[in-house]
Amino acid sequence: MPKILVTGANGQLANEIKVIAPDYSEYQFFFTTKEELPIENTEVVRSFFHKNKIDYCINCAAYTAVDKAESEKEKAFSINADAAGNLADICNAYQTKLIHISTDYVYDGSLKMPLKEENNTQPLNVYGESKLKGEELALANNPSTLIIRTSWVYSSFGNNFVKTMMRLFKEKSEINVINDQIGSPTYAADLAEVIMKFVDEMCQGKAFTGIFNYCNDGITNWFEFANAIRSFTDSSCVINPIETSQYKTAAKRPLYSVLDTSKVRNELQISIPLWKVSLKKCINILNAARINFDSTSPGNERNMHNL
Ligand SMILES: NC(=O)c1ccc[n+]([C@@H]2O[C@H](COP(=O)([O-])OP(=O)(O)OC[C@H]3O[C@@H](n4cnc5c(N)ncnc54)[C@H](OP(=O)(O)O)[C@@H]3O)[C@@H](O)[C@H]2O)c1
């Protein structure tokens, strides 16, 4: 039975892989949290691989605090760059296929057309720099690494834009949201399915290496995204469009980071759900969970998916 290690098990993406894992009963999954397997601890990781003989490692562990990274550069690089490189090295030694997750923030947003894998990278912030370095080290230490760049990730798990908006819609009568950063949201549940499709195909002998871009289909901006979220709720909160220059953040973000997904579509022969269709699915899960929270049985994020 092939063994799959999923790092960063408390994060959005790893939790979505956990949700679909029962559909992949031909694999044995190991989900490890930061406490169980801190990826920057080379010795701990090496001994885990030695003991468990992992076939596929899906590295969902990352330092994802984009603004905080500006003042915690060393920590961001330690987890997103050095640890990714070491993981690739260890995967190489144990003949484990590494699937590493990266970001649209490796691009600078100057090219105003959907970004292909080979387009120029020039991160605007420390988080993006650390993730780009992670890609480079992972590929240098293990040329068979598969990297998936994704963007604007949300899920019913963890903290993300969708959940923040839903909270603000309840707390406030009016909010401001940026309308000049253009991109494509990614429902982590859809990405989880794509990752498992890669694993399935590799298990059947197909080889995939290098970089693949993945996000949901369609293009939007944060203001439009917020409006779509509100349309799936009963909130009457007013959303005002503002420009990036009116909302100061520690980290600079690309004004355009739509990913071109033709490579992943062609190689996996898949169609990708429209972002609004996936958003509705996620909000249905969140709304159902709220009903559960309001009832006598307290819910948690895992059992939302059982409703
Ligand atoms: N979220 C986005 O919008 C976005 C966009 C583009 C790309 N990505 C990439 O997609 C991947 C998955 O992101 P996500 O949204 O699922 O992130 P997430 O929810 O922040 O999850 C990351 C997980 O990694 C864990 N972690 C942090 N440091 C670690 C360490 N040293 N060792 C092991 N685990 C560690 C975190 O634990 P703690 O929470 O306890 O720190 C967290 O559970 C990441 O590579 C991220 O860079 C994300």
The ligand as an ORCA input file, in Angstrom:
! r2SCAN-3c Opt
* xyz 0 1
  N      -3.388     30.543      2.033
  C      -3.195     31.087      0.829
  O      -3.898     32.025      0.417
  C      -2.134     30.537     -0.079
  C      -1.967     31.135     -1.329
  C      -0.991     30.619     -2.180
  C      -0.234     29.547     -1.790
  N      -0.401     29.000     -0.553
  C       0.446     27.881     -0.166
  O      -0.371     26.730     -0.050
  C       0.160     25.862      0.956
  C      -0.930     25.500      1.934
  O      -1.425     26.713      2.492
  P      -2.594     26.755      3.572
  O      -3.462     27.879      3.186
  O      -3.153     25.396      3.789
  O      -1.713     27.209      4.814
  P      -2.085     27.197      6.362
  O      -3.544     27.006      6.554
  O      -1.412     28.383      6.954
  O      -1.369     25.866      6.849
  C       0.013     25.748      6.961
  C       0.274     24.761      8.063
  O       1.687     24.590      8.188
  C       1.976     24.521      9.568
  N       3.368     24.842      9.821
  C       3.937     26.060      9.999
  N       5.240     25.929     10.256
  C       5.513     24.600     10.219
  C       6.674     23.833     10.434
  N       7.822     24.416     10.736
  N       6.596     22.481     10.331
  C       5.420     21.885     10.045
  N       4.273     22.562      9.870
  C       4.323     23.895      9.941
  C       1.033     25.525     10.198
  O       0.926     25.290     11.568
  P       0.521     26.499     12.562
  O      -0.777     27.029     12.028
  O       0.431     25.841     13.861
  O       1.629     27.504     12.428
  C      -0.245     25.237      9.430
  O      -0.993     24.205     10.046
  C       1.348     26.603      1.553
  O       2.526     26.150      0.933
  C       1.117     28.050      1.173
  O       2.339     28.762      1.073
  C      -1.345     29.470      0.296
*
